[in-house]
């Protein structure tokens, strides 16, 4: 499999690890054309890239991935595609600059598969998983602060906000307090240390997800600025897609899907509903038209074959000929963690 939205389950074997989620549905929604120019913003194991190029004779594709191991691992596919595939180590939020750098504009299609790859999760040394004891890292690339840096250096209020905003962890404040207390005795450096700490605070029902699931998801999103990258990529795709070009996005949890849904709803010209307190606002000219009215989910057969696909949602839209718009400030705000509020002192 290519990506995973934060679920941490036993792998189903080597073959299952490299099956891209919703592969047929992605290709159908993208509708690749012979000779077209395409960009895969999350190259991973190359499953989408291969399928797109196989479906469109003479098409070319630029694959981006911030993980240098993914780029190195794609060397054989680059060779097999004989000049039709180019890879670049970059974040998908930089897709405008990358497409221009490689002479790929305007594009006929952009596909984004949001989340961490199963290959990253299953490598203990990357620190994404609570199933394996490893360094508390979680960086998709090799730069910037790690999860250990956040856990050991951030103030309590910021940690709580990260866990609540990015992980929807209801006990975020209690977990943050426990982290502060634990690190006073020594740094929290491994995934097992953190998972054990959270397990002492968060309770789950029998058969439910591991109690550390939401904490690990939140830290991973914060470390990699995943929601910020998604917002930047959506706006960038609007800029580089030509009329008739398609944007296809696969998400794995509600935070990502909410951003994609709000972006496409606003860009497809649908005005927000009015009320007696707020009159209806005229919709701007649509820059996208929706390919399907709602999200596309995996089939029962796919979910049985690949349990990690069960929460996936695909949304797709086609670029119109209207000019691109400025970035949506509301979406940018949705991707950011609120600043911690100062504690109120009790009144005398």
ZAGU-453789 format. One line per 3 residues: their letters; for each residue x negated, y negated, z of N, C-alpha, C. Coordinates in steps of 0.001 Angstrom, whole numbers. Last residue first. Layout:
BEGIN
a) X Y Z X Y Z X Y Z  ...
end
This chain:
BEGIN
xxx) 9441 -36752 43465 9220 -36819 44908 10537 -36690 45661  9664 -34342 40852 9970 -35661 41418 9819 -35608 42928  6987 -32477 39456 8232 -32522 40224 8425 -33884 40868
xxx) 5803 -33347 36235 5546 -33247 37672 6853 -33301 38435  5947 -31424 33335 6549 -32478 34154 6213 -32266 35623  3236 -30788 31172 4144 -30320 32222 4676 -31507 33026
xxx) 3273 -31823 27774 2720 -31918 29131 3737 -31470 30167  3695 -29440 25176 4236 -30576 25899 3630 -30622 27297  1573 -28567 22466 2072 -28290 23831 2577 -29563 24488
xxx) 2781 -29080 19148 1810 -29393 20193 2398 -29066 21565  4051 -26340 17190 4241 -27607 17903 3164 -27821 18950  2421 -25011 14387 2749 -24786 15799 2941 -26126 16482
xxx) 3824 -25120 11061 2867 -25544 12082 3361 -25231 13485  5744 -24627 9203 4572 -23746 9192 3602 -24031 10331  7579 -26629 9454 8000 -25283 9825 6812 -24331 9932
xxx) 6206 -28770 8349 6423 -28748 9794 6801 -27351 10275  6394 -28032 5654 5078 -28160 6279 5218 -28072 7793  9151 -28238 5327 8506 -26937 5214 7118 -26953 5855
xxx) 9480 -30986 5635 10163 -30077 6565 9544 -28686 6516  8079 -32073 3497 7562 -32274 4850 8204 -31330 5854  7273 -30735 535 8417 -30828 1433 7909 -30913 2873
xxx) 5327 -32543 -1829 5448 -31489 -825 6603 -31776 117  7027 -33906 -4744 6070 -33962 -3625 6315 -32819 -2641  7799 -31826 -7662 8122 -32805 -6619 7020 -32857 -5565
xxx) 7447 -31567 -11243 7265 -31066 -9882 7485 -32198 -8884  9989 -32288 -13712 8694 -32555 -13061 8633 -31980 -11651  11702 -29609 -15435 11729 -30839 -14655 10389 -31044 -13939
xxx) 12049 -27249 -16761 11184 -28250 -17403 11152 -29569 -16648  11778 -24557 -14320 12486 -25362 -15306 11514 -26355 -15935  10672 -21324 -13479 10369 -22760 -13548 11186 -23423 -14654
xxx) 12552 -18981 -11664 11956 -19363 -12947 11819 -20870 -13028  12027 -16829 -8820 12650 -17975 -9480 11872 -18314 -10741  12576 -14414 -6229 11967 -14831 -7495 12749 -15986 -8095
xxx) 11785 -12414 -3422 12551 -13532 -3974 11816 -14038 -5214  11912 -9481 -1541 11394 -10129 -2747 12344 -11243 -3159  10928 -8197 1560 11959 -8899 789 11291 -9599 -387
xxx) 10247 -5492 3828 9879 -6341 2687 11103 -6964 2027  10543 -3722 5867 10984 -5095 6121 10720 -6029 4950  9515 -1265 4916 10928 -1369 5279 11413 -2806 5488
xxx) 6987 -544 4233 7703 -1399 3277 9081 -1814 3783  5962 1254 5979 5537 -125 6146 6276 -1080 5208  6853 3776 5111 7590 3078 6170 7194 1622 6339
xxx) 7089 5100 2229 6149 4119 2774 6856 3311 3857  9112 6926 1753 7753 7243 1308 6713 6342 1944  11307 5582 2804 10942 6900 3338 9504 7239 2984
xxx) 11285 3285 1249 11088 3155 2691 10741 4487 3336  11803 4397 -1269 10522 3740 -1015 10254 3620 474  14420 5387 -871 13336 6307 -1226 11982 5679 -940
xxx) 15882 3092 -413 15752 4062 670 14588 5010 403  14098 305 -1882 15082 1383 -1903 14871 2292 -699  13471 -2995 -548 13038 -1683 -1040 14190 -683 -1027
xxx) 15430 -5855 -1688 14825 -5022 -648 14375 -3690 -1238  15621 -9140 -2762 15591 -7750 -3200 14844 -6947 -2146  17722 -11854 -1640 16463 -11098 -1646 16660 -9681 -2147
xxx) 19997 -13420 -4037 19558 -13020 -2706 18274 -12234 -2786  20224 -14107 -6706 20825 -14967 -5681 20380 -14632 -4267  17401 -14140 -8872 18456 -13393 -8184 18954 -14237 -7025
xxx) 16163 -16338 -9973 16280 -15125 -10782 17331 -14204 -10194  17037 -19747 -9802 16874 -18477 -9109 17054 -17310 -10076  15031 -22237 -11248 16335 -21571 -11240 16125 -20181 -10667
xxx) 13275 -25196 -10236 13354 -23751 -10396 14810 -23342 -10557  13735 -27827 -10062 12457 -27444 -10674 12364 -25939 -10869  16707 -29715 -10443 16049 -28448 -10081 14743 -28225 -10825
xxx) 16984 -32981 -9193 16977 -32137 -10381 16177 -30871 -10096  18434 -33021 -5871 17484 -33473 -6879 17539 -32530 -8076  21778 -33408 -4721 20627 -32550 -4981 19735 -33162 -6052
xxx) 22984 -35789 -2418 22900 -35352 -3811 21624 -34528 -4022  24228 -34785 655 23152 -35476 -41 23065 -34922 -1456  27175 -35269 2505 26472 -34467 1520 25434 -35330 799
xxx) 26752 -36821 5766 27385 -36651 4456 26534 -35800 3529  26961 -35807 8965 25955 -36027 7930 26589 -35790 6565  29217 -35495 10505 28125 -36300 11054 27084 -36659 9997
xxx) 30837 -33862 9087 31386 -35180 9425 30314 -36084 10017  28508 -32513 6651 29421 -32390 7779 29963 -33778 8091  27139 -30642 3838 27420 -31836 4630 28333 -31526 5796
xxx) 24488 -28431 2880 25898 -28648 3215 26066 -29897 4072  22019 -29456 492 22405 -28967 1811 23854 -29306 2119  22251 -28548 -2991 22264 -29584 -1956 22608 -28965 -611
xxx) 20186 -26864 -5092 21345 -26671 -4221 21277 -27667 -3070  17990 -26898 -6732 19005 -27930 -6899 20227 -27769 -6045  15898 -25273 -6340 16850 -24829 -7352 18050 -25772 -7466
xxx) 14482 -26325 -4225 13956 -26556 -5574 14918 -26092 -6667  15952 -25455 -1999 15812 -26888 -2275 15396 -27132 -3721  15675 -22660 -2323 17001 -23276 -2237 16934 -24754 -2584
xxx) 12918 -22352 -2254 13629 -22065 -3494 15045 -22627 -3485  12401 -23170 445 11739 -23814 -698 12542 -23595 -1973  13968 -21409 1943 14234 -22846 2000 13609 -23583 828
xxx) 12749 -18936 1233 14169 -19187 955 14472 -20682 949  10137 -19291 2221 10367 -19067 789 11810 -19386 421  10690 -19601 4989 10006 -20655 4234 10266 -20512 2744
xxx) 11930 -17153 5585 12654 -18407 5810 12029 -19549 5011  9898 -15310 5091 11074 -15335 4215 11865 -16628 4368  8108 -15869 7204 7718 -16069 5811 8937 -16218 4920
xxx) 9767 -15205 9399 9127 -16513 9325 8727 -16840 7894  10592 -12535 9041 11565 -13619 8894 10919 -14992 8763  8255 -10626 7026 8977 -10949 8258 9725 -12254 8081
xxx) 7287 -10155 4486 7461 -9016 5377 8064 -9364 6726  7736 -10992 956 7457 -11311 2358 7785 -10105 3230  6785 -11717 -2255 7193 -10622 -1377 6775 -10987 41
xxx) 7696 -13738 -4948 7089 -13702 -3615 7673 -12535 -2828  7170 -15072 -8085 7680 -13898 -7377 6941 -13794 -6046  7910 -17352 -10543 7291 -17216 -9232 7961 -16053 -8520
xxx) 7447 -17722 -14085 8162 -17193 -12920 7271 -17090 -11681  8037 -20034 -16776 7158 -19226 -15939 7867 -18825 -14659  9796 -21823 -17888 10008 -20414 -18179 9098 -19486 -17404
xxx) 7316 -24293 -18015 8741 -23982 -18125 8943 -22538 -18597  4393 -23160 -16134 5012 -23854 -17255 6501 -23514 -17305  2967 -23709 -12959 3810 -22878 -13821 4397 -23703 -14956
xxx) 1679 -25581 -11358 912 -24932 -12436 1744 -24029 -13345  3513 -26635 -9481 2680 -27536 -10283 2089 -26847 -11505  4624 -24467 -8204 5524 -25390 -8909 4733 -26286 -9860
xxx) 2340 -23486 -6977 2946 -22731 -8072 3889 -23603 -8881  1982 -25390 -4953 1006 -25286 -6031 1583 -24548 -7229  4140 -24871 -3282 4071 -26174 -3958 3091 -26132 -5127
xxx) 3360 -22280 -2500 4649 -22509 -3150 4649 -23832 -3916  874 -22733 -1262 947 -21928 -2484 2263 -22152 -3226  1541 -24217 1010 691 -24825 -22 783 -24058 -1340
xxx) 3061 -22267 2355 3672 -23534 1945 2857 -24202 847  1047 -20300 2764 2253 -20005 1987 2912 -21281 1483  -773 -21625 4413 -1194 -21189 3086 7 -20911 2199
xxx) 879 -21900 6674 396 -23088 5977 -54 -22759 4569  1134 -19225 7344 2317 -19955 6930 1947 -21255 6223  -1571 -18502 7947 -815 -17824 6899 399 -18618 6422
xxx) -3971 -19124 9301 -3070 -20186 8833 -2160 -19657 7721  -5425 -17138 10491 -5527 -17261 9034 -4658 -18359 8442  -4799 -17430 13207 -6203 -17355 12785 -6340 -17660 11297
xxx) -1956 -17318 13145 -2659 -18538 13556 -4097 -18546 13054  -1487 -14698 12331 -962 -15812 11528 -1697 -17097 11865  -2737 -13321 14451 -3202 -13142 13073 -2747 -14289 12182
xxx) -1171 -14129 16632 -2586 -14516 16578 -3139 -14387 15160  1299 -12943 15909 1173 -14389 16104 -275 -14847 15988  717 -10189 15836 1196 -10891 14641 959 -12388 14760
xxx) 20 -9767 18520 -981 -9569 17477 -561 -10267 16184  2523 -10326 19726 1325 -11101 20082 260 -10979 19000  4185 -8382 18623 4454 -9800 18342 3246 -10680 18685
xxx) 2954 -5929 19567 3205 -6213 18147 3336 -7702 17875  2637 -5041 22138 1676 -6034 21656 1950 -6484 20229  4517 -3026 22560 4723 -4333 23191 3772 -5420 22705
xxx) 5472 -1312 19596 4465 -1503 20628 4627 -2896 21238  9039 -919 19114 7703 -1315 18666 6757 -1453 19860  10791 1905 20648 10662 576 20052 9229 286 19655
xxx) 10901 4236 22063 10993 4333 20614 10880 3001 19908  12373 2595 24792 11764 3827 24280 11981 3944 22769  11901 -989 24632 12753 174 24759 12012 1415 24257
xxx) 9230 -2722 26343 10008 -2367 25158 10847 -1142 25435  7876 -5516 28073 8466 -4189 28103 9244 -3948 26814  4985 -7304 28711 6124 -7132 27794 6607 -5695 27845
xxx) 2912 -6955 30594 3856 -8083 30704 5139 -7824 29919  1241 -4895 30026 1593 -5093 31425 2624 -6190 31637  791 -5227 27350 1646 -4114 27755 2053 -4211 29217
xxx) -1111 -7254 27376 262 -7565 26956 1221 -6474 27407  -3365 -5780 28234 -2883 -6921 29007 -1423 -7228 28670  -3660 -3947 26168 -3361 -3465 27520 -2811 -4586 28383
xxx) -4285 -5703 24057 -3081 -4869 23980 -2686 -4364 25364  -6728 -6811 24952 -5553 -7661 24770 -4276 -6831 24766  -8382 -4525 25070 -8217 -5403 26230 -6937 -6222 26111
xxx) -8204 -3607 22423 -7639 -2815 23516 -7432 -3662 24759  -9578 -5536 20977 -8141 -5372 20741 -7498 -4583 21879  -11930 -7450 22983 -11521 -6318 22160 -10005 -6255 22018
xxx) -12478 -9615 24654 -13264 -9453 23434 -12786 -8347 22512  -12038 -11967 26907 -11237 -10910 26281 -11801 -10716 24884  -14526 -12733 29404 -13894 -12931 28109 -13099 -11707 27651
xxx) -13591 -12802 32903 -14506 -12448 31827 -13791 -12562 30496  -11937 -13904 34696 -12800 -12826 35182 -13834 -12416 34144  -10519 -15651 33208 -11288 -16219 34314 -12264 -15186 34863
xxx) -9023 -14090 31534 -10291 -14609 31009 -11109 -15328 32076  -6762 -13504 33089 -7716 -12446 32748 -9058 -13011 32308  -5428 -15959 33268 -5914 -15311 34487 -6992 -14279 34168
xxx) -4838 -16369 30543 -5662 -17343 31274 -6250 -16709 32525  -3177 -14151 30067 -4435 -14312 29325 -5374 -15257 30064  -1019 -14730 31716 -1821 -13532 31989 -3168 -13598 31263
xxx) -11 -16994 30440 -532 -17099 31813 -1435 -15920 32136  800 -15822 28009 -245 -16852 28018 -853 -17011 29405  2831 -14134 28921 1640 -13548 28307 499 -14555 28321
xxx) 4641 -16069 29840 4090 -15090 30785 2821 -14449 30224  5218 -17394 27451 4587 -18124 28551 3957 -17171 29558  6405 -15346 25860 5168 -16013 25452 4469 -16724 26606
xxx) 8494 -13591 25793 7730 -13722 27038 6395 -14419 26783  9396 -13534 23175 10241 -14172 24197 9487 -14397 25507  7739 -14193 20313 7595 -13447 21556 8347 -14173 22660
xxx) 7458 -15006 17726 8807 -14939 18293 8822 -14062 19545  5026 -15493 16614 5343 -14107 16935 6752 -13900 17442  4896 -18212 16146 4452 -17306 15091 4804 -15842 15356
xxx) 6063 -19331 18475 6387 -19864 17146 6039 -18870 16040  5039 -17842 20670 6481 -18041 20497 6827 -18424 19060  2279 -17844 20349 2982 -16572 20507 4477 -16721 20259
xxx) 1788 -20615 20195 1420 -19726 19091 2219 -18430 19170  2662 -21429 22739 3358 -21902 21543 3037 -21046 20316  769 -20151 24390 2199 -19841 24512 2966 -20259 23270
xxx) -1558 -21452 23524 -1419 -20007 23355 55 -19614 23418  -959 -24065 24345 -1121 -23780 22932 -983 -22282 22669  -853 -23784 27152 320 -24235 26406 233 -23922 24926
xxx) -3500 -22975 27818 -2360 -22091 28041 -1147 -22493 27207  -5983 -23751 25306 -5272 -23993 26558 -4007 -23148 26619  -8459 -21537 23893 -7294 -22420 23782 -6633 -22604 25144
xxx) -10483 -19619 24434 -10799 -21049 24486 -9580 -21967 24479  -9733 -16965 24164 -10669 -17320 25239 -10907 -18811 25399  -7967 -16853 22017 -7571 -16273 23299 -8459 -16769 24439
xxx) -9513 -18033 19959 -8249 -18637 20413 -7909 -18154 21814  -11675 -16229 19781 -11921 -17646 20063 -10660 -18321 20593  -10361 -13876 19092 -11034 -13962 20390 -11319 -15410 20767
xxx) -9564 -14462 16509 -8539 -14321 17543 -9155 -14410 18930  -11994 -16925 15321 -11397 -15599 15396 -10272 -15591 16428  -12390 -19825 13245 -12256 -19199 14557 -11587 -17837 14454
xxx) -14216 -19484 10048 -13239 -20034 10977 -13179 -19287 12294  -14749 -16735 7722 -14992 -18072 8263 -13911 -18450 9263  -14327 -14554 6201 -15438 -14470 7151 -15698 -15801 7837
xxx) -10875 -13630 5959 -12152 -13993 5373 -13234 -13876 6421  -9122 -12759 7865 -9069 -12136 6546 -10338 -12440 5758  -9757 -12146 11247 -9981 -13055 10124 -9930 -12283 8805
xxx) -9543 -10500 13504 -8331 -10808 12729 -8544 -11779 11583  -10927 -9857 16223 -11326 -10782 15161 -10117 -11317 14393  -11947 -8306 18692 -10725 -9092 18512 -11001 -10199 17496
xxx) -13391 -5163 17804 -13558 -6577 18165 -12293 -7361 17835  -11333 -2322 18758 -12355 -2989 17976 -12492 -4428 18414  -9453 501 18921 -10216 -426 19750 -11347 -1003 18909
xxx) -6396 729 17144 -7825 1037 17219 -8506 24 18131  -3875 -250 17386 -4025 1207 17359 -5481 1632 17507  -3779 -2904 17120 -3847 -2439 18496 -3922 -914 18544
xxx) -5625 -4471 14478 -4726 -3435 14966 -4903 -3140 16448  -7523 -6220 13533 -6111 -6542 13313 -5169 -5653 14109  -10318 -5871 13567 -9642 -6379 14754 -8187 -6761 14568
xxx) -12126 -4825 11839 -11529 -6101 11467 -10701 -6702 12606  -12921 -2341 12740 -13843 -3451 12919 -13275 -4804 12545  -10912 -579 11905 -10983 -1002 13308 -11845 -2234 13506
xxx) -8866 -705 9308 -10307 -797 9573 -10497 -1412 10957  -6166 -871 8877 -6715 448 9181 -8222 454 9408  -5750 -3534 8196 -5226 -3018 9459 -5927 -1732 9862
xxx) -6909 -3604 5654 -7478 -4405 6731 -7030 -3875 8092  -5221 -1896 4278 -6636 -1552 4349 -7325 -2348 5459  -2856 -3258 4387 -2989 -2043 5188 -4439 -1623 5308
xxx) -3269 -6826 4604 -3253 -5570 3862 -3411 -4389 4807  -939 -9201 5889 -2253 -8560 5968 -2185 -7235 5234  1021 -11472 3823 737 -10638 4988 -663 -10075 4941
xxx) 2755 -11556 712 2306 -12232 1933 2060 -11233 3058  2054 -11741 -2414 2448 -10659 -1518 1904 -11020 -149  2922 -13494 -5264 2331 -13595 -3931 2913 -12491 -3063
xxx) 2441 -14316 -8634 2980 -13363 -7674 2201 -13482 -6370  3302 -16329 -11330 2534 -16255 -10083 3218 -15232 -9193  3177 -16946 -14873 3708 -16268 -13704 2740 -16275 -12541
xxx) 2087 -18489 -16783 3379 -17884 -17096 3974 -17153 -15902  386 -21633 -16220 585 -20210 -15977 1984 -19766 -16403  -1411 -23920 -18387 -363 -23585 -17417 -147 -22083 -17339
xxx) -4416 -22573 -16862 -3202 -23389 -16796 -2750 -23776 -18199  -6835 -21292 -16723 -5636 -20462 -16782 -4341 -21272 -16740  -9558 -22023 -16366 -8868 -22303 -17614 -7594 -21501 -17807
xxx) -10644 -21731 -13893 -10832 -20629 -14827 -10055 -20814 -16130  -9874 -24078 -12630 -11302 -23770 -12739 -11570 -22680 -13773  -7099 -23902 -12573 -7737 -24906 -13429 -9207 -24573 -13665
xxx) -6808 -21852 -10716 -6273 -21676 -12071 -6912 -22667 -13032  -8000 -23085 -8466 -8588 -21879 -9043 -8096 -21650 -10475  -6309 -25255 -7938 -7715 -25502 -8247 -8356 -24291 -8927
xxx) -3910 -23778 -7449 -3981 -24811 -8485 -5422 -25031 -8917  -4485 -22071 -5274 -4290 -21490 -6601 -4306 -22534 -7720  -5010 -22302 -2612 -5896 -23026 -3527 -5654 -22636 -4982
xxx) -3444 -20570 -1267 -3068 -21979 -1183 -3900 -22861 -2093  -4805 -18224 -1464 -3786 -18481 -2478 -3220 -19891 -2380  -8381 -18601 -1190 -7053 -18533 -576 -5996 -18841 -1622
xxx) -10832 -16583 -2904 -10201 -17866 -2578 -8862 -17609 -1904  -12840 -15100 -5014 -12613 -15125 -3575 -12109 -16505 -3193  -11488 -13925 -8028 -12146 -15031 -7334 -11821 -14953 -5851
xxx) -11530 -12101 -11113 -11305 -12162 -9673 -12082 -13318 -9068  -9834 -11497 -14146 -10885 -12253 -13459 -10534 -12303 -11980  -9029 -9452 -16862 -8879 -9675 -15427 -10093 -10403 -14879
xxx) -9737 -9041 -19472 -8370 -9538 -19217 -8139 -9882 -17754  -12206 -7873 -19825 -12075 -9307 -20043 -10700 -9885 -19767  -11527 -5045 -19382 -12298 -5567 -20519 -12014 -7034 -20826
xxx) -10420 -3495 -17457 -9530 -4400 -18173 -10246 -5206 -19259  -12525 -2155 -16298 -11570 -1394 -17097 -10679 -2292 -17936  -13780 -4212 -14845 -14469 -3578 -15959 -13496 -2858 -16882
xxx) -11798 -4705 -12945 -12250 -5783 -13823 -12919 -5197 -15062  -11795 -2227 -11672 -10613 -2636 -12434 -10956 -3770 -13389  -14308 -2276 -10448 -14020 -1252 -11444 -12810 -1631 -12296
xxx) -14046 -4450 -8637 -15017 -4503 -9735 -14712 -3480 -10825  -12506 -4599 -6376 -11826 -4715 -7663 -12750 -4673 -8860  -14111 -4647 -4139 -13434 -3396 -4466 -12734 -3415 -5807
xxx) -14823 -7325 -4022 -15837 -6333 -4381 -15192 -5024 -4822  -12337 -8352 -3196 -12926 -8782 -4471 -13970 -7771 -4936  -12069 -7106 -727 -11066 -6866 -1772 -11622 -7247 -3140
xxx) -14207 -8159 671 -14196 -6721 397 -13171 -6375 -666  -13600 -10876 998 -14652 -10495 49 -14676 -9002 -261  -10444 -12185 1091 -11246 -11124 1677 -12317 -10679 677
xxx) -8862 -13860 -300 -9831 -14497 590 -10773 -13472 1213  -8235 -13455 -3701 -8155 -12845 -2369 -9220 -13502 -1510  -6721 -13595 -6913 -7359 -14270 -5783 -7233 -13402 -4537
xxx) -6970 -12938 -10340 -6643 -12404 -9028 -7432 -13120 -7946  -5614 -13811 -13332 -6582 -14256 -12339 -6129 -13744 -10979  -5091 -12196 -16422 -4672 -12400 -15029 -5859 -12836 -14191
xxx) -3607 -12063 -19690 -4765 -12208 -18812 -4278 -12544 -17414  -2204 -9918 -22247 -2060 -10874 -21153 -3364 -10924 -20364  -2432 -7906 -24120 -3193 -9132 -24361 -2986 -10207 -23295
xxx) 699 -6507 -23152 -510 -6454 -23987 -1117 -7839 -24194  1998 -5995 -20178 1941 -7118 -21119 654 -7057 -21928  1819 -3909 -18398 3137 -4219 -18957 3101 -5274 -20053
xxx) -802 -3886 -17554 -322 -2735 -18319 1000 -3044 -19023  -800 -6246 -16082 -1589 -6179 -17305 -1189 -4995 -18175  893 -5455 -13972 1224 -6617 -14804 480 -6552 -16130
xxx) -492 -3293 -12849 841 -3091 -13412 1240 -4239 -14339  -2878 -4510 -11966 -2925 -3449 -12967 -1565 -3292 -13651  -1810 -6315 -10056 -2584 -6799 -11200 -2612 -5757 -12315
xxx) -635 -4631 -8136 203 -5534 -8931 -537 -5966 -10199  -3018 -3280 -7198 -1859 -2575 -7738 -970 -3439 -8604  -5290 -4290 -5943 -5154 -4456 -7382 -3947 -3788 -8002
xxx) -5571 -4362 -3227 -6086 -3193 -3920 -5891 -3220 -5414  -5655 -7843 -3147 -5664 -6620 -2347 -6329 -5466 -3057  -4683 -10312 -4274 -5112 -9192 -5112 -5127 -7860 -4366
xxx) -2696 -12589 -4113 -3085 -11664 -3046 -3501 -10349 -3700  -1980 -14005 -6346 -2619 -14733 -5262 -3086 -13864 -4117  -2304 -13490 -9572 -1949 -12714 -8389 -2704 -13335 -7223
xxx) -1234 -15088 -12424 -2077 -15218 -11238 -1494 -14380 -10121  -1342 -15035 -16048 -740 -14725 -14759 -1758 -14863 -13626  -384 -15751 -19275 -1408 -16001 -18255 -766 -15874 -16879
xxx) 484 -13602 -22123 737 -14567 -21059 -430 -14695 -20098  298 -11663 -24065 -517 -12854 -24221 -338 -13891 -23133  3600 -10573 -23503 2330 -10357 -24214 1585 -11671 -24400
xxx) 4840 -11357 -20214 4946 -11475 -21660 3597 -11176 -22309  6500 -10007 -17311 5281 -10428 -18006 5410 -10342 -19523  8631 -10362 -15253 8875 -10239 -16695 7658 -10671 -17512
xxx) 8930 -10618 -12536 7925 -11457 -13184 8115 -11484 -14701  10851 -8674 -12032 11158 -10078 -11739 10185 -11016 -12429  9478 -6339 -12818 10733 -6705 -13477 11063 -8180 -13258
xxx) 7328 -6383 -11017 7064 -6485 -12458 8327 -6901 -13207  8770 -6095 -8599 7916 -7261 -8837 7677 -7455 -10326  9983 -3603 -8931 10822 -4794 -8802 10031 -6070 -9050
xxx) 7800 -1890 -8963 8654 -1990 -10151 9490 -3260 -10125  6778 -2444 -6285 5985 -2627 -7502 6858 -2802 -8744  7408 -2604 -3543 8333 -3155 -4546 7635 -3372 -5903
xxx) 4017 -2532 -2442 5436 -2557 -2108 6240 -3198 -3243  1476 -465 -3789 2036 -1803 -3599 3538 -1732 -3348  -295 1954 -2197 901 1796 -3015 1461 404 -2785
xxx) -2397 2668 -593 -2679 1809 -1733 -1486 1636 -2665  -1728 4420 1420 -2293 3129 1805 -2379 2163 627  -906 6824 422 107 5867 826 -435 4493 1101
xxx) -3316 8129 0 -2496 7749 -1150 -1497 6688 -769  -4276 8544 2624 -5002 7678 1709 -4134 7214 555  -1627 8426 5090 -2597 9097 4236 -3177 8146 3230
xxx) -11 6738 6438 604 7947 5910 -334 8692 4986  -1044 5310 9585 -1113 5378 8134 -551 6709 7667  1076 4321 12230 108 5262 11696 130 5256 10180
xxx) 1632 732 12291 2067 2098 12398 979 3028 11904  2452 -2268 12855 1215 -1531 13088 1583 -80 13343  3620 -5009 10991 3912 -3750 11653 2642 -2939 11744
xxx) 2813 -7104 9485 2546 -7201 10908 2925 -5952 11665  3444 -6658 6817 3854 -7885 7464 3639 -7959 8939  1060 -5701 4452 1906 -5313 5565 2208 -6557 6372
xxx) 146 -4725 1073 270 -5653 2198 1186 -5105 3262  -311 -2329 -494 -1103 -3539 -625 -1051 -4404 621  -824 1194 0 0 0 0 -863 -1250 0
end
